[in-house]
Amino acid sequence: MAKFLYYCIPMVMIIGFVLIMASSPLLKQPMGKNDNVEKYIKIVNRNIIDEKWTDAAKNQKQLKSAWEKVVRRIQFGAERDEMNDINKNIARLKGYIKANDKADALAELSELKNHWYNIRF
Amino acid sequence: MNETLVVMVRGIIGFFTLLLLTRILGKQQISQLTFFDYILGITIGSIAASLTTDLTTRAFPHWIGLIVWVILGLLLQGITLKWRRGSKFLDGEPTIVIMNGRIMDKALKKMRYRVADLLEELREKGIFDLNEVEYAVLETNGKLSVLKKAANQPITPKDLNLSVPYKGISTELIYDGVVIDENIKAVNRDRAWLEAELKKRYINHPSQVFLALLDPNGQLFIDKYSDNQKNIIDIGDYPGPN
C-alpha cells in the first residue's frame, strides 16, 4: 500500500498540475448561464454590421459579463497578456459603440476574436 | 483575474514539481556535483521561479521546459553511468596537478587553474608546505584531493599496533521524548531494560529524555531536556540573538 501511494501521489499531482495548466481551452467553453463569450462576440458583430447601436451596447455588456465569468476559470493556465488584451478590447469596443463608429468597433471586435482564439493549449 | 491567487497556484505547482523532479534526479550530494550538475540545478530552479511569477506567459510552456531539462539531465546521468567513455567526455576526468611532489604546470594551464588557487586549496586542507605533498588531484567537481608523503601522514592505531574497540552506528532509542519500540527490538532489548537504565540515571520517565542512543558496544548516551548547566559558555561576541 505504501509503495502504491509512493508512486500514486506524485502521478496524481502531475496529472492535476497538467490539468490546471492546460485546461484553459476547455474551461473557456460555456459552462453555466450567460458565459458564452463566443456567442456574444457573434451577436455584437451582427449588431454593429446592422448598426443597431442600442442592442450592440446591451450585448457588449453581456459580452463583458460573460468574459468576467470565464476569466476566473481560465486565469491559472492562460497568458495574462492575452487576458489583459481582451479586457482592453472590450473597454474600447464600448467606446466605439457609444460613438457609433462602425469601422473601429468591427476592428476591435476582430482583434478580440483573435485573442479569444489564442487562448489555447 | 486575481494575480495573487494565480501566483499562489503556480507557486504550488512549481514547488511540488521541483520537489518531485529533484527526487527523480537522485541523491547526489552538493559536494559530488560536477560543474554542469550545478548549472543544471540553477537553471531548473530559475525555470521554476519563472513558472511561478512570470504571468506574461502561460504556465505550461515553463513546466514543459522544466521537464525537458530534467529529462536531459537524467539522460546524461544514464550515459555517464553506463558508458565510461561518455562519462569522461561529459564530466571530464580528474587531473593530477602535483605528482611525486612536483607541480604539473602544463596540467594547471590546461585546466586554467592558477598556482595561487592550488596553494589556497592546499592551505584549506591544512597543508602550508608543498614538500609534504606526494600527489594532488583536481577532481571533476573542482575539489582537490591530496595524498601526503608517507612521512607526513598522521599516525593511526594500526601503525602503533594498537587494538581499538569497534565503533559502529548508534541506534536511536528515544527521540524527542518518544520511545522508538522498533529500534529497541532491533537491538535485542526491551522497554523494561530501557526503563531500568533510565532509573539508574535518576530519570523517571522517557518523556524527560531528549535523545537516547545505544552504540554497538552497548554504551548508552542520554541527553535530558533539563541540562542543569550552570556556566553556559556563550561563543557569540555581541549581546544580541545568535
Interface residues (C-beta under 8 A of the other chain):
Chain A: P10 M13 I14 F17 V18 I20 M21 A22 S24 V71 R72 Q75 F76 G77 A78 E79 R80 D81 M83 N84 F121
Chain B: M1 N2 E3 L5 V6 V9 R10 I13 F16 T17 L20 L55 T56 T57 R58 A59 F60 W63
